[in-house]
Amino acid sequence: MTPPDLDTAHLVALAAALGWASGVRLYLVVFLTGLAGALGWVALPPGLHVLQSPLLLVASGVLATIEFVADKIPAVNAFWDGLHTLLRVPGGAVLAAAAFGGDQAQWTLVAALAGGALAATSHVAKTTASLTTLPEPVTHAGVSLVSDLSVPAMLWLSLSHPAVFAVVLAVVVVTMVGITVVLFRFLRALTRRLLGRPA
């Protein structure tokens, strides 16, 4: 039995989930999405069929495993997140756009822009949170595990309950922006204090 094709609501939710989750764990997103399609759990849109290829599944699986380990080591994670600033945002934009497969040009462009914006939001929040927990490995590992679990949860929710996903995503994005602002101010004040400047 083949899974049903995704309707527009599911495509919009999937595009948003791919964009947001790519800012957190790009390789895990590619691996889980491709695996779900390859196992027949989801009928992926044509633009995402490439994720089902065995070569891409192996490559993304290996990279997701490396990222999982790297993210648990604070100093390595800081370097990893810095490097992936160049990959996660465009990756989120490309995956979100691919959800529409180029067949609907306007939706594809909107998905690319929104996916890139969501990837940037989640990436900045994750990186800022990682930097503020850098000296404390237990808190850092906890934040990392929450990130790991959020990716499959949000992908599943987007495919199973797109309306609920939209509400959850809105709350998560607003929360992430708020946390980023607070943590950025904390980092700025800490930097000024270390440099002997008034806060």
N, C-alpha and C positions, 0 to 999 in steps of 0.2 A: 504494500500500500504506500503510495507516494504522498508526501505531505502537500497540503493545499498551497497554491500560490499566495504570495503576500498581497494584501490590498494596500491602497494608498496610505491608510492610517498606520498599518504595520511598517510600510516602507519609510515613512517619516520618522516613526519611533526608532526603527533600526538604524537609520542614518544618524539620528541624534545620539543614540547609544554608541555607535561606532566612533563618532567624533569625540564624545566625552571620554569614553574608556581608553581611547588611543593616547590621550594626554596622561593617563595613569600607567597603563601597561600595553604599549603598542603591540609587542610580539605575542602576548597572551591573547589579545583581541583577534589578531590574524589567525592564530592557531585554533582558538575555540570556535570562531566563525567558520573556518574551513572544515574543521572536524565535524561540526554540526551538519554542514552541507554534505560532506562525504559519507556520513553515517545515515543520511536520509532523515534526520530529525527536522530539518528545515529545508524548504525549497528556496535556495538562495536566488536572488535576482541574477540575470546574466552577467552583469558587471562584476559580481563577486565570485563567479564560478572558478576563477583562477586560484582562489584561496583553497579550493578542494584538491589541488594537484598534490600528489605524493611528495614531490620535491619541496614545495612550499610548506607543506605540513611538517616535514622533517626539519627544515631550516627554521621555521618559526617556533617549533617545539623546543629545539636546542637553544635558540636565543631566549625564549621565554624562561627556560630553566636557568640559564646564565643570569638573566635579569633578576629572577627570584632570589638567587643566592647573593648577587651583588647588592641588591636592595637592603639586605639584612646587615650589611657591614657599613656603618656610618660614613667613614672616609671614602670608601669605594663608591657608595651611593651618591655622594656629592659630585664626584667626577662623572659618574654614569648619567646623572640627571642633567648636568651641564652639557655633556656631549649630545644627549638626546633631545635637547631643546631644538636642535636643527632637524630632527626626524619626526618627533611626535606630532607637532602641529600640522605640517604638510601631510603626514601620514593620516591623521584624522580627517583632513579635508578630502584627500583622495578616496578613502574608504567610504565616507559619507556620500560623496558624489557617485561612487560606483554602485551604491544601493539603488540608484535610479538608472544605471546602465547607459546613460547618454541618450536614452530614447525620449525623455522629456527634458528638453534643454533648460527650460526655466527652473524646474524642480532640481535638476542636477546642479545648476549654478548656486541656487539658494542652499542646497544641501552642502556643497563644498564650502561656502562661506560660513554657514552655521557650524559645520563640522570642525572647521579650523578654529573658529572662535571658542567652541566648547572644549576642544583639545587644549587650546592655550590656557583657558581658565583652569581646567583640572591639572594641567602640568605645572602652572605657576603655583597653585595651591599646594600640590604635592611637594614641589621643590622647596617652597618656603617652610612648610611643616617639617620637612627632612632637615633643613638647616637649623631650625630652632631646637630639634631633638638630637642634634649631632653629638653632643658630649655624653648623652645618656642612652646607652645601647638598648635597655629594656623598653623604654618609651619608643625609641626609634623602631625597634622590631615590631611593636604593637601597631604603630602607624602603618608600617609596611604590610603587615598581615591584613589590616582593614582594607588597604588598597588592593591586595591580592583577591580578597573575597568580593569586593565591590564590582569588579569587572564581570565575572560570570553572572552575578545577581542582576546587574543592570541590563546585560544582554538578554537574559532570560525574560526579565520583566517587559522589555521592549517588544519581544515577540509574542508573549503570552497575554499581556494586559497593557496595550499601548496607552490607554487613557490614564491608567494608574501610573504608568511609567512617566508620562508627561508631568504629572503632579510631583512625583518623587524627584524627577530631574530638576524641576524648577526650585524645589526646596534645597536640593543638594547644591545647585549652582549658587543660589543666594547665600547659603551657608559657607561655601568655599570662598566666595568673594569677601564675605565678612571676616572669615578666618585669615585670609591673605592680608587684608588691610591691617588687622590687629597685629599679626605676626611681623609684617613688614615694619610697622611702627616700632615694635619691640626690637627688631634687629637694628634699625636705624639708631634708636636710643642707645643700644648696647655698643654699637660701633663708635658713636660719639663719645661715650663714656670711656671706652678703651683708648681713644685717641686724645682724651683729656679736653674735649670740647663740651660746651654746655648743651644739654639736651634741648 
